[in-house]
């Protein structure tokens, strides 16, 4: 009876550790999915920042280019008629600074979002590292319980008649056929 209590206790403990491992593995899978999603978002933000930076640089290069022909009628545009500080085509005041500020603002916003995302990924990676340590501890405890149960399993397997193995294999074969 003392042996039976020991077996029941260790079997229950073993099942508890297996359940914990399954929960840890599920948590890790969810963390890995989130980290992967965040890495994809981070990559998109990085690419968008690069595009905006290139666009801003291209804007400065092309800022000096002037329109020589009207886009509607393709006639030469007379640049001598316009006032300084106004667009020679539509005659509205030119405001270069706000568009530059807008690009800088967008780049700064994306940079801030990316920094938050990187911090969140760092936190998720730390959570994953904690889950790995937890998993190692549970695996260690499970191995200890398995070692304690091993001698009893060997004794029990010696009591099982060899014919039972043959019968079980035949039952499995018939079950597969059905």
Secondary structure, 3 states (H helix, E strand, C coil): CHHHHHHHHHHHHHHHHHHHHHHHHHHHHHHHHHHHHHHHHHHHHHHHHHHHHHHHHHHHHHCCCCCCECCCCCCECCCCCCCCCECCCCCCECCHHHHHHHHHHHHHHHHHHHHHHHHHHHHHHHHHHHHHHHHHHHHHHHHHHHHHHHHHHHHHHHHCCHHHHHHHHHHHHHHHHC
